[in-house]
Amino acid sequence: MNSIKKTSRIAGLLYLGVIVFGIIGQLARSSLIVAGDAATTANNIMANEMQFRAANVSWLISEMFLLLLGLALYVVLKKVNQNLASLMLLFVVVGVAIESINTLNQFAALQLLSGADYLTVFSVDQLNAQVMSHLDSWEAGYRIAAILSFGPWLIPAGYLVYKSGYFPRILGVLVILAGFGLLIEGLQYFLLPDYEVISYPGSVVASIGEFAFCGWLLLKVLKYPK
């Protein structure tokens, strides 16, 4: 029992790491990107290269924390239903793999702006267009991860929380809704790209569910059944 409680606190700290490093990475990176303006975006990245690099490293650290979070939650929830806990962990591993590879798009964009001799065959406009293409590809890759992992892993996690008896059931419901919110956000990007507003409610619900889950793991004592 004490081991499970300790692991749940560790999971809370790991979840906090996912959130903090993820937000830092996303904000630091997105502040340099101007939608539809490849030249300005390229100039921003070149003028703030260290910020861009640090943003992507922060994102990778967030993914590392997510993998460890999946392992910690597996330990906490496997006694509820080991098959579902394993499925949850599998979804997490898939998402971390996708996003780790996807981050190559960010560093490919940076390489195009490096001024390397072999890039002189391209004009400045061509290089800027390729930079923007890689950044857009990263965005698409993130949405793929949302569909295949970031949404789906929360659904079995929420169900296990709901059935566990040592979390409040409303927390399980919020986590499940968070999963569907991220899933809808990813599907909207590919199916209805001109209707981004559709994903807003899901994004809000996802944020509420994940912050609530993280906060409970950090601050509350589990009532672990004997």
LUMMIPA-21249 format. One record per residue: residue number from 1; residue in one letter; chain; y, x, z of N, C-alpha, C in turn. Coordinates in steps of 0.05 Angstrom, whole numbers. Atoms other than C-alpha are relative to their C-alpha. Layout:
# LUMMIPA-21249
     k   r   c       ny       nx       nz      cay      cax      caz       cy       cx       cz
   NUM   A   A        Y        X        Z        Y        X        Z        Y        X        Z
...
//
This chain:
# LUMMIPA-21249
     k   r   c       ny       nx       nz      cay      cax      caz       cy       cx       cz
     1   M   A      -24       16        0        0        0        0       25       17        0
     2   N   A      -23      -17       -1       50       54       19        3       16      -26
     3   S   A       -1      -15       26       31       92      -45       13      -18      -22
     4   I   A      -11       19       20       47       30      -87       30       -3        4
     5   K   A      -29        3       -6      114       21      -52       15       25       -9
     6   K   A      -13      -25        8      131       94      -63        2        2      -31
     7   T   A        0       -1       29      112       89     -136       20      -19      -12
     8   S   A      -20       20        9      154       27     -145       28       11        2
     9   R   A      -27      -12       -3      215       64     -118        4       22      -22
    10   I   A       -2      -21       21      200      122     -166        5      -14      -27
    11   A   A       -4       15       25      195       71     -222       29      -10       -2
    12   G   A      -28        9        0      264       44     -202       18       23       -7
    13   L   A      -17      -23        7      294      114     -205       -3        8      -30
    14   L   A        5       -6       29      261      126     -273       14      -20      -18
    15   Y   A      -14       21       16      288       59     -298       30        5        0
    16   L   A      -29       -6       -1      357       79     -274        6       23      -20
    17   G   A       -4      -22       19      349      144     -314        0      -10      -29
    18   V   A        1       12       27      330      104     -376       27      -13       -7
    19   I   A      -25       15        5      392       60     -369       24       19       -2
    20   V   A      -23      -17       -1      442      114     -350        2       19      -24
    21   F   A        0      -19       22      422      166     -402        1      -14      -27
    22   G   A       -1       16       25      412      112     -455       29       -9       -6
    23   I   A      -28        9        4      482       84     -444       18       23       -7
    24   I   A      -17      -24        6      514      153     -443       -4        9      -29
    25   G   A        7       -9       27      478      172     -507       12      -19      -21
    26   Q   A       -9       19       19      495      108     -543       31       -1       -2
    27   L   A      -30        2        0      569      105     -522       12       26      -12
    28   A   A      -11      -25       10      582      179     -536       -4        3      -30
    29   R   A        6       -2       29      550      173     -605       16      -21      -16
    30   S   A      -13       21       15      578      106     -626       30        3       -2
    31   S   A      -29       -4        1      649      127     -609        9       17      -23
    32   L   A       -7      -18       23      646      176     -667       -5      -13      -27
    33   I   A        8       13       25      619      127     -719       18      -23       -6
    34   V   A      -17       21       10      665       84     -760      -15      -15      -22
    35   A   A       16       15       18      626       29     -795       14       -1      -28
    36   G   A      -10        3       27      635       32     -871       19       22       -8
    37   D   A      -19      -21        7      678       95     -869      -15       27        4
    38   A   A       16      -25       -2      634      156     -884       17       24        5
    39   A   A      -17      -23       -3      691      205     -889       10        4       28
    40   T   A      -11       -1      -28      722      188     -821      -23        6       19
    41   T   A       23       -5      -17      653      187     -789       -8       30       -1
    42   A   A        7      -28        3      636      256     -817       20       18       13
    43   N   A      -21      -16      -13      703      284     -794       -2       -1       30
    44   N   A        2        4      -29      693      255     -725      -23       17       12
    45   I   A       23      -15      -10      624      287     -718        6       30       -1
    46   M   A       -6      -29        2      648      355     -742       20        8       21
    47   A   A      -20       -7      -20      708      353     -695      -11       -2       28
    48   N   A       12        4      -27      664      332     -636      -30        6       -1
    49   E   A       28       -7        4      599      367     -652      -16        1       26
    50   M   A       15       -2      -26      580      382     -580       -4      -28       12
    51   Q   A        3       28      -10      592      309     -560      -23      -14      -15
    52   F   A       21       13       16      547      286     -617      -28       11        7
    53   R   A       26      -12       -7      492      336     -599       -8      -10       28
    54   A   A        6        8      -27      497      319     -525       -9      -30        2
    55   A   A        7       29        1      494      244     -541      -29       -3       -8
    56   N   A       28        2       10      428      253     -578      -20       12       20
    57   V   A       18      -12      -21      398      298     -524       -2      -20       23
    58   S   A        0       20      -21      418      245     -473      -19      -23       -7
    59   W   A       18       21        9      382      193     -515      -29        8        2
    60   L   A       28      -10       -2      319      236     -517       -9        1       29
    61   I   A        6        0      -29      322      245     -441       -6      -29        9
    62   S   A        5       28       -7      326      169     -435      -28       -8       -9
    63   E   A       27        6       10      262      164     -477      -21       13       17
    64   M   A       19      -14      -18      228      215     -432       -3      -16       26
    65   F   A        1       16      -24      246      173     -372      -15      -26       -5
    66   L   A       14       24        7      220      111     -408      -30        4        1
    67   L   A       29       -6        0      152      143     -418      -11        2       29
    68   L   A        8       -2      -28      148      162     -344        1      -26       14
    69   L   A       -2       27      -12      171       92     -325      -24      -16       -7
    70   G   A       24       15        8      114       62     -365      -24        8       16
    71   L   A       22      -10      -16       65      106     -328        1      -10       29
    72   A   A       -3        9      -28       94       88     -260       -5      -29        3
    73   L   A        5       29       -2       94       14     -274      -29       -7       -5
    74   Y   A       29        4        3       22       19     -298      -14        3       26
    75   V   A       13       -4      -26        3       46     -230        6      -23       18
    76   V   A       -8       22      -17       42       -9     -195      -14      -26       -7
    77   L   A        8       27        9       16      -67     -237      -29       -2      -10
    78   K   A       26        1       11      -54      -47     -259      -20      -17       16
    79   K   A       19       16      -16      -88      -83     -201        4      -30       -5
    80   V   A       -4       28        8      -58     -149     -226      -17       -7      -24
    81   N   A       17        3       24      -90     -142     -294        1       26      -16
    82   Q   A        0      -27       12     -110      -74     -320        3        0      -30
    83   N   A       -2        2       30     -116      -96     -393       29       -4       -8
    84   L   A      -28        4        6      -45     -123     -394       17       23        7
    85   A   A      -15      -24       -8      -19      -63     -357       -4       22      -21
    86   S   A        5      -20       21      -52      -18     -409       15       -7      -26
    87   L   A      -15        9       24      -21      -60     -465       29        7        3
    88   M   A      -28       -6       -6       47      -53     -432        5       30       -5
    89   L   A       -3      -29        3       38       23     -429       -2        9      -29
    90   L   A        3       -7       28       15       26     -501       26       -6      -16
    91   F   A      -25        7       13       78      -10     -524       22       20        6
    92   V   A      -20      -21       -8      120       40     -485       -4       25      -16
    93   V   A        6      -25       14       85       99     -516        8       -2      -30
    94   V   A       -7        4       28       94       70     -586       31        2       -4
    95   G   A      -29        0        2      169       60     -574       11       28        3
    96   V   A      -10      -27       -5      180      130     -547       -6       18      -25
    97   A   A        7      -15       24      143      159     -607       19       -6      -23
    98   I   A      -18        8       22      185      119     -657       27       11        4
    99   E   A      -28       -9       -5      251      136     -624        2       31        0
   100   S   A       -1      -29        1      234      210     -616        2       10      -29
   101   I   A       -1       -8       29      220      216     -691       25      -10      -13
   102   N   A      -24       12       12      278      170     -708       25       16        6
   103   T   A      -24      -17       -7      327      217     -673        4       23      -19
   104   L   A       -3      -20       21      313      266     -728       22       -8      -20
   105   N   A      -22        9       18      360      223     -770       27        9       10
   106   Q   A      -26       -9      -11      417      241     -723        4       30       -6
   107   F   A       -2      -29        4      403      316     -728        1        7      -30
   108   A   A       -2       -4       29      393      310     -804       29       -4       -9
   109   A   A      -28        5        6      463      280     -808       17       25        8
   110   L   A      -15      -23       -9      489      339     -768       -5       25      -18
   111   Q   A        7      -22       18      453      389     -813       15       -2      -26
   112   L   A      -15        4       25      487      359     -874       29        8        2
   113   L   A      -28       -7       -5      554      376     -842        2       29        9
   114   S   A        0      -27      -11      534      447     -824       14       21      -18
   115   G   A      -12      -19       19      564      480     -886      -19       21      -10
   116   A   A       20      -19        9      499      515     -903        3        4      -31
   117   D   A       -4       -7       28      499      550     -971      -15      -19      -19
   118   Y   A       15       17       18      445      506    -1000       11      -28       -4
   119   L   A      -13       26        2      489      445     -990       23        0      -19
   120   T   A      -23       -1       18      543      469    -1038       -5      -14      -27
   121   V   A        5       15       24      508      433    -1095       10      -29        2
   122   F   A      -10       27       -5      534      368    -1064       30        1        3
   123   S   A      -29        3       -5      606      345    -1065        4      -10       29
   124   V   A       -6       10      -27      640      327     -999       -7      -29        3
   125   D   A        6       29       -1      635      253    -1015      -30       -5        0
   126   Q   A       29        3        0      561      260    -1030      -12        7       27
   127   L   A        9       -8      -27      549      296     -964        6      -22       20
   128   N   A       -8       20      -19      588      244     -926      -17      -25       -3
   129   A   A       16       23        5      549      188     -959      -28        3       11
   130   Q   A       27       -5      -11      483      221     -940        0       -1       31
   131   V   A       -2        1      -29      507      229     -868       -1      -29        9
   132   M   A       -1       28       -7      523      155     -865      -27      -14       -4
   133   S   A       27       11        5      455      139     -895      -19        6       22
   134   H   A       18       -8      -22      419      178     -841        7      -15       26
   135   L   A       -8       15      -23      460      144     -787       -9      -29       -1
   136   D   A       10       27        5      443       76     -817      -30       -2        3
   137   S   A       29       -1       -3      370       96     -820       -8        1       29
   138   W   A        6       -1      -29      372      113     -746        2      -28       12
   139   E   A       -3       27      -10      398       43     -732      -23      -18       -7
   140   A   A       23       15        8      342       12     -772      -25        8       16
   141   G   A       22      -10      -16      292       56     -736        0      -11       28
   142   Y   A       -2       11      -27      318       33     -669       -8      -29        1
   143   R   A        7       28        1      310      -40     -690      -30       -3       -3
   144   I   A       30        0        2      238      -25     -711      -12        4       27
   145   A   A       11       -5      -27      226        3     -642        4      -24       18
   146   A   A       -5       24      -16      257      -60     -612      -22      -21       -5
   147   I   A       20       20        8      207     -103     -651      -28        9        9
   148   L   A       27       -9       -6      146      -60     -639       -5       10       29
   149   S   A        3      -12      -26      160      -34     -569       19      -11       21
   150   F   A      -19        4      -22      224      -45     -530        1      -30        9
   151   G   A        3       28       -8      217     -121     -532      -28       -6       10
   152   P   A       28        7       -8      141     -127     -530       -9       12       27
   153   W   A       10      -11      -25      130      -80     -470        9      -16       24
   154   L   A      -10       16      -22      173     -124     -426      -14      -27        4
   155   I   A       13       26       -2      133     -187     -441      -25        2       18
   156   P   A       22       -3      -19       67     -164     -409        9        9       28
   157   A   A      -11       -9      -26      108     -128     -355       10      -24       16
   158   G   A      -11       24      -14      144     -193     -338      -22      -18        9
   159   Y   A       22       17       -8       79     -232     -337      -14       12       24
   160   L   A       13      -13      -22       48     -181     -290       17       -2       25
   161   V   A      -18        4      -23      109     -184     -245       -2      -28       10
   162   Y   A        1       29       -8      105     -260     -245      -26       -6       15
   163   K   A       26        7      -12       31     -261     -227       -7       18       24
   164   S   A        8      -20      -20       32     -202     -178       -1      -10       28
   165   G   A       -2        8      -28       52     -237     -114       18       18       16
   166   Y   A      -17      -17      -16       95     -179      -92       28        5      -13
   167   F   A      -27        2       11      155     -191     -137        7      -30        0
   168   P   A       -7       28        3      195     -256     -138       -6      -10      -29
   169   R   A        8        9       27      171     -299     -196       23       -2      -19
   170   I   A      -23        2       18      241     -309     -223        6       27      -13
   171   L   A       -4      -26       12      244     -234     -235      -19        3      -23
   172   G   A       19       -1       22      182     -239     -278       10      -15      -24
   173   V   A      -11       17       21      214     -295     -318       23       15      -14
   174   L   A      -23      -15       11      278     -253     -328      -10       23      -17
   175   V   A       10      -23       15      237     -193     -352      -12      -10      -26
   176   I   A       12       11       24      198     -236     -401       22       -8      -20
   177   L   A      -22        8       17      263     -266     -428       15       25      -12
   178   A   A      -12      -25       10      292     -195     -434      -16       10      -24
   179   G   A       17       -9       22      232     -177     -477        5      -16      -26
   180   F   A       -5       17       23      243     -236     -523       28        4      -11
   181   G   A      -27       -6        8      317     -221     -525        1       24      -18
   182   L   A        0      -24       17      305     -151     -552      -16       -4      -26
   183   L   A       16        6       24      252     -177     -600       17      -15      -20
   184   I   A      -18       15       18      302     -227     -629       21       17      -11
   185   E   A      -21      -19       10      355     -173     -634      -10       17      -23
   186   G   A       11      -16       21      309     -130     -675       -6      -16      -26
   187   L   A        6       17       23      286     -187     -720       25       -9      -15
   188   Q   A      -25        8       13      357     -210     -733       11       21      -18
   189   Y   A      -11      -23       16      376     -141     -759      -12        0      -28
   190   F   A       14       -2       25      324     -145     -814        1      -27      -16
   191   L   A        2       26       14      320     -220     -829       26      -13       -5
   192   L   A      -26       13        2      391     -244     -818       23       20        6
   193   P   A      -19      -21       -7      435     -182     -821       29       -8        0
   194   D   A      -28       10        0      499     -222     -834        6      -18       23
   195   Y   A       -4       19      -22      489     -264     -772       -6       14       27
   196   E   A        4      -16      -24      494     -213     -716        4      -16       25
   197   V   A       -6       17      -23      521     -267     -670      -25      -12       12
   198   I   A       25       12       -9      450     -295     -665      -12       17       22
   199   S   A       13      -18      -20      428     -234     -625       16        3       26
   200   Y   A      -16       -4      -24      485     -236     -574      -12      -12       25
   201   P   A       12       12      -25      452     -285     -525      -24       16        9
   202   G   A       23      -15       -6      388     -245     -529        7       27       13
   203   S   A       -9      -25      -11      425     -180     -515        9       -3       29
   204   V   A       -9        5      -28      458     -210     -453      -23       -5       18
   205   V   A       24        5      -17      392     -237     -427      -16       25        5
   206   A   A       14      -25       -3      359     -170     -440       13       18       21
   207   S   A      -14      -16      -19      412     -134     -401       -4      -10       29
   208   I   A        4       12      -27      407     -182     -342      -28        5       10
   209   G   A       28       -3       -9      331     -178     -340       -6       29        7
   210   E   A        6      -28       -5      328     -102     -344       15       11       24
   211   F   A      -15       -9      -24      383      -90     -293      -12      -12       25
   212   A   A       12       13      -23      351     -140     -246      -26       14        8
   213   F   A       26      -13       -5      283     -107     -253        4       28       13
   214   C   A       -6      -27      -10      312      -37     -242       11       -2       29
   215   G   A      -12        3      -27      353      -61     -182      -21       -8       21
   216   W   A       20        8      -19      294      -95     -149      -19       23        7
   217   L   A       18      -23       -5      249      -34     -157       14       20       19
   218   L   A      -14      -20      -16      303       10     -126        6      -10       28
   219   L   A      -13        9      -25      330      -34      -70      -18      -17       18
   220   K   A       16       18      -16      276      -82      -47      -27       12        8
   221   V   A       26       -8       -9      212      -72       -8      -21      -19      -11
   222   L   A       20       17       11      151      -98      -43      -17      -13       22
   223   K   A       19       14      -18      109     -150       -6      -27        2      -13
   224   Y   A       25       -5       13       44     -120      -29      -23      -14       14
   225   P   A       22       15      -13      -15     -166      -16      -24       18        7
   226   K   A       23      -16       -9      -75     -139       21      -24       -6      -18
//
